[in-house]
């Protein structure tokens, strides 16, 4: 009888404990659905930095470290600003510390009120939407940063594959036919995956179910324990990307990945490049989809100039080159497997840059190209990029961008030096 009573009590405690766990889980799930801040804290760190958005595709989280109430990388959302900057991760300042992005440096140098509306993954269609939202801050000037490395492919993908920015859809049947033919060989995003991750099987095999991953991504109680651990042990979770970011900064690791191109210089200039075919894919001037992406880019620029002028503000552009463009002469000198493809990507980039600069001059849009000053930093052994395959500059590279942009920004703001 004593054993039976003990077993009954244990069963009661187990059922009661399970009930409390289920009630706690349900309560946290409901609380997260009502309070966005709690939902953010309970979400997996690798998903919480952004959320889906109908206008932008994705929008940065306002709860992420260093983001303001709109989700962008600023101290706060002002009532108005003198300068509005728009761009992608190159303008957000990814891989740089807070205060090291080129807009943050411009703000400090010119002592102006500046609002930076930039985030990774954005392209021309998103830039236009950001401008429409940002003009509510009544800026005196707007500066758009164009990253020539992927803005054309982003424009094509957004309009034709993601069904946003449909007003820019081509009416030319020959263009549509040429792009459809190119797509039959593979969609741009799919091809990019194949080139960027050659070590993986394609099509990718379905991964077996992992209870651990399911728990980590779906249970609020697990999220609460994870957040408590981060705060109690002081590790935190600062990176918007995955846990292996530290390893990716090491030349020895990055340069050994499949189909990477490594520039084997001194420790003052060595670096690694993503598969050269991936770089060429996003800039290839012989691809009708990239040609169409460039047409969309010009159309977006014309519309942004029109909207900015109508709002009584000035409009300027800074052109940001790719890492392989900066390293062109060193790549040519070293040679090796992949160098020809990488140099072909540089040739395409120079073609598009020449066309873009001519277009901007024709429309009277002030422009600055940061290529020469970033290249100067490299030649002076002031390393502007990390050792890894990361295509984003480091603090030195972003400083060179700010140097290139400063005179143009002063001009559009009518500020004397």
Phi, psi and omega in degrees: 000320181296319180294320180296320179295321179294317178296321179295320179293318178297319179296319179297316180295322180294315180294319178296318178296318178297320178298318179295321178296315179296320179295319179295317179298313180297319180297316179294320178298315179295319180296320178295326180291334183265323184248105183304323181298320179290320176301320178298313183293329182272350181281154175301137183305327183281357177244347191278347186290340181211165178222161180294147181213134184294324184273324186251356185085306172212152181231137180295149182283134176288351182264350181291147183305124178089358179264152179267189184294339175271351179099003183259168190275076178218163179294323181197169174267115182279167175287329177205167178213158177279321182230133175248123177250140184229140179177197180253211183297335179292335179262331171301323181096034179301140182079001177247154178290160177302132182095353181258352177295159182294324176296321180297322179292319178298318180301317181288318182294318185267353181053056181237165173274119185230138176239125184257111178254083183217151177195156181297142178090356179276151178219194186307316181296320178291324179302318180296318178295320178298321178299315180301321178285318185289336180295345176294343178275001178051054181290153174284330181211154177234131176240121178260133175259121179257122175264108187292349182290326183215004183294329179289315179293325177296318180298314179300310184298319182294316183285315189263339182247335182250357175058040170239150183071040184295343177294345180261005180297134183291144175256004182271113184296328179294319178296314181297321180293318180296320180291321178297321178296318178295323180294333180295335176279348180142135177290149182306311181298322180294317178296320179301317178300317181296321181283321183287329183234061183296343181283348181266158177278141175230133356296148185294132178293148179294127183285141178295151181298134178240113180298322181297315179294321179298315179298315183297329185262346188239333184270125181292324179297320177297319178298322178295315179297319179297317181293321177297319179297315180301320183281325182285323181269358175078005182284323181061182174218093188269333186278136175283358182245193191280171185296341185272014181302324181296316181295327182292345179277356183264126182301317184299327180279309184297319186290344182268355179290155185301133173063014173285152174250123181251128172271116189265058178273205177281175179295345181274349179215359181294149178195173181235147179242146172299165181313124183307326180296329178292320178296316180295322181306320185276354183229359190302112183286351177268355181269121182299336179288324177287323176300316178294321177299322178293321178300317179297319179302314179297318180296321178295317179300317179298319180291320179294320177298318180298312182294319180295315179297318180298332179274002179079024181243163176269157182230130178222165183225138169244133181261126181253122181278172176273164177296322182290335174291320180294324183269008189310308184295324179289322177296316180299321181289320182282320181069210178096176181299129178094343184294322181297318179293320179294321178290329174295323176296321177296318179299319177296318180299317179296323176300311182291324179295318178299316180295319181295315180296323177294319179297315181296319179295320180297324181270359179071030179266117178303137183217154175223140177248122185276003185301309186299319184284327174292319179296322178298318178299319179296315181294332178273009179064025171261086193307114184270355180226156178287169178295333190282184178283358179302126182275355180278145177292168169262194182301323179294319179295318179293327177296321178295323176298317179296321177301318182290325184278337191302311182297319180294319179296317178300322181293314183289335177267359182055046179255128176285147181286000000 
